[in-house]
Amino acid sequence: MRILITNDDGIDSPGIHELVRYVEQAGHEVVVVAPDYDASGTATSIGRIAPDTPIRMRRAAIDGLNGEAYSLAGPPALCVVAGFLEAFGPKPDVVVSGINAGLNTGRSTLHSGTVGAALTAQNFGLRGLAVSLETADPWHWDTAAALTLDVLPQLLAAPPRSAVNLNVPARPLAEVAGIRWTGLAEFNSVRSAVSKVEGDYIHFDLVETQYNPEETTDLGAIRAGFASLTALHGNAEVWGPGSTEGDLWHEGHDIHAASVGHELRPAASVLAAGRDES
């Protein structure tokens, strides 16, 4: 399997360097394509692409890597798109994004560039895995990299368009209780807040939510000492009980009934969702 590794913290992040070494040493063919800047919070954005404005890319050096590495002047989703379009050789079978410096849990995963890369892979028919690590001093990059290798075999065997989000607690590998399938928490451990509007500037801060999540959620599992694994599905239409594909639009059509429908069952649900993995 050919694996494209990217992230949103940038090509120089220690997280991606640790991940690359682990994945390649496990026997996989690796190509690294990551932003040449910190692209956190870019979600699935690919930036502006114009025929008359080329996007800068450069060879990058990662200690211990035998495969090729590149930095790209664009967000992680663009790195995935470029890889899919064979800008760096044959298209990958799988995209692994991370290791992010900080958790990507709850509904705020919508804004994560780390998760956005995995969802972009899904959108192009590939398999995607996002990996994030709880903040700590010191960082436990090796724990997140080792758990990535635990998850990869199931992802490689999963159907195309499977995308999963792995969050890892800040502790040594031996102290992780296992890997638990989870849903998204209602909130993350922190939220954005506008602290001040001053002249032409808005000041944002991250503040603690004081949210106490259920242990069946991604954030709750982390707090209980488990790594969390969540199957995600991004770009999909939703059909409610009052709508049918091909219906004509007419005045009075109930948008609420059309858009609030049956629970989505993404392809990644075949990965034994609901089962704990230790």
BATOR-974057 format. One line per 8 residues: their letters; for each residue x, y, z of C-alpha. Coordinates in steps of 0.1 Angstrom, whole numbers, m for minus. Example, Ala and Ser with C-alpha at 12.3 -4.5 7.8 and 13.67 -1.06 7.14 Angstrom:
BEGIN
AS	123 m45 78 | 137 m11 71 .
//
This chain:
BEGIN
MRILITND	0 0 0 | 12 35 m9 | 5 60 20 | 5 97 17 | 12 114 50 | 3 150 56 | m7 173 85 | m18 208 93 .
DGIDSPGI	10 218 117 | 35 220 89 | 63 200 74 | 86 208 104 | 62 195 131 | 77 168 153 | 44 149 151 | 46 143 114 .
HELVRYVE	83 133 116 | 75 107 143 | 46 93 123 | 65 91 91 | 93 70 107 | 68 46 123 | 48 40 92 | 77 35 69 .
QAGHEVVV	95 12 93 | 63 m9 94 | 70 m17 57 | 47 8 39 | 56 29 9 | 55 65 21 | 53 99 4 | 51 130 26 .
VAPDYDAS	33 161 14 | 27 188 40 | 21 225 42 | 52 247 44 | 35 267 72 | 11 261 101 | m22 255 84 | m42 247 115 .
GTATSIGR	m80 253 113 | m81 252 75 | m106 222 74 | m110 210 38 | m100 243 22 | m77 240 m8 | m70 278 m11 | m71 297 m43 .
IAPDTPIR	m61 277 m74 | m55 298 m106 | m41 286 m140 | m17 315 m141 | m5 312 m105 | 16 281 m98 | 18 268 m62 | 53 265 m47 .
MRRAAIDG	66 231 m37 | 100 221 m24 | 118 189 m14 | 120 184 23 | 143 165 45 | 130 142 73 | 156 123 93 | 152 85 89 .
LNGEAYSL	129 87 59 | 138 67 28 | 108 79 8 | 102 113 m7 | 90 144 13 | 77 177 m1 | 65 209 14 | 36 227 m4 .
AGPPALCV	25 263 m1 | m11 252 6 | m33 236 32 | m34 199 39 | m65 193 18 | m46 207 m12 | m17 183 m4 | m42 154 m7 .
VAGFLEAF	m56 167 m39 | m22 171 m55 | m12 136 m43 | m44 122 m58 | m37 139 m91 | m3 122 m91 | 19 153 m87 | 42 133 m66 .
GPKPDVVV	41 99 m83 | 14 72 m83 | m18 82 m64 | m19 69 m28 | m42 41 m15 | m45 58 19 | m40 92 35 | m28 95 70 .
SGINAGLN	m29 130 85 | m11 140 117 | 2 136 143 | m16 168 153 | m4 187 183 | m36 188 203 | m69 169 202 | m95 171 175 .
TGRSTLHS	m126 160 192 | m163 169 192 | m181 190 167 | m151 213 162 | m135 185 141 | m154 203 113 | m127 230 114 | m97 209 117 .
GTVGAALT	m71 208 89 | m59 174 102 | m94 159 99 | m100 179 67 | m72 160 50 | m88 126 59 | m122 138 46 | m107 151 14 .
AQNFGLRG	m92 116 9 | m127 102 14 | m142 126 m11 | m117 113 m37 | m125 77 m31 | m95 70 m9 | m92 58 27 | m83 85 53 .
LAVSLETA	m70 85 89 | m66 116 111 | m44 113 141 | m43 138 170 | m25 138 204 | m36 154 236 | m13 183 246 | 13 174 273 .
DPWHWDTA	48 183 285 | 65 162 274 | 47 151 242 | 40 114 237 | 44 113 200 | 56 77 201 | 23 66 217 | 2 82 189 .
AALTLDVL	25 67 162 | 23 32 177 | m15 34 180 | m17 45 144 | 0 13 134 | m26 m6 154 | m54 10 134 | m39 10 100 .
PQLLAAPP	m44 m27 91 | m82 m24 96 | m83 8 76 | m63 m8 48 | m88 m36 46 | m118 m13 48 | m138 m2 17 | m128 29 m2 .
RSAVNLNV	m141 62 12 | m136 50 48 | m124 79 71 | m117 76 108 | m105 101 134 | m80 88 161 | m74 108 192 | m47 97 217 .
PARPLAEV	m44 106 254 | m13 122 268 | 3 92 284 | 29 65 277 | 17 36 255 | 16 12 284 | m8 34 303 | m34 37 275 .
AGIRWTGL	m64 17 284 | m72 7 248 | m88 20 217 | m126 27 220 | m151 34 192 | m168 67 200 | m192 93 188 | m184 130 186 .
AEFNSVRS	m187 150 218 | m211 179 218 | m183 202 226 | m145 202 227 | m125 208 258 | m120 244 247 | m141 268 226 | m134 300 207 .
AVSKVEGD	m145 333 222 | m143 369 211 | m124 386 239 | m123 421 224 | m133 441 193 | m108 469 189 | m107 492 159 | m103 471 128 .
YIHFDLVE	m94 440 148 | m112 411 165 | m94 393 193 | m101 356 197 | m92 334 227 | m96 297 236 | m114 292 268 | m122 261 288 .
TQYNPEET	m158 248 283 | m161 230 316 | m180 203 296 | m183 169 312 | m187 145 282 | m201 110 282 | m174 83 282 | m189 70 249 .
TDLGAIRA	m178 102 232 | m143 109 218 | m135 135 245 | m150 113 272 | m129 83 262 | m97 104 262 | m105 116 298 | m110 79 308 .
GFASLTAL	m76 70 295 | m86 54 262 | m77 64 227 | m108 73 207 | m117 62 172 | m146 78 153 | m159 70 119 | m166 102 99 .
HGNAEVWG	m185 110 67 | m182 144 51 | m196 153 17 | m229 134 15 | m265 143 8 | m292 135 33 | m326 121 25 | m354 125 50 .
PGSTEGDL	m387 105 51 | m405 133 32 | m382 136 2 | m373 113 m27 | m344 117 m52 | m357 133 m84 | m387 151 m68 | m395 185 m83 .
WHEGHDIH	m391 215 m61 | m423 234 m53 | m434 262 m30 | m441 249 4 | m416 221 1 | m405 212 36 | m367 217 37 | m366 206 73 .
AASVGHEL	m382 172 65 | m359 168 35 | m327 176 54 | m333 159 88 | m335 123 79 | m322 89 85 | m289 82 103 | m259 81 79 .
RPAASVLA	m240 48 79 | m206 56 64 | m184 29 49 | m161 30 79 | m189 16 101 | m178 m19 88 | m147 m15 110 | m165 m33 138 .
AGRDES	m179 0 152 | m189 m2 188 | m162 m26 198 | m133 m17 221 | m98 m25 209 | m70 m29 234 .
//
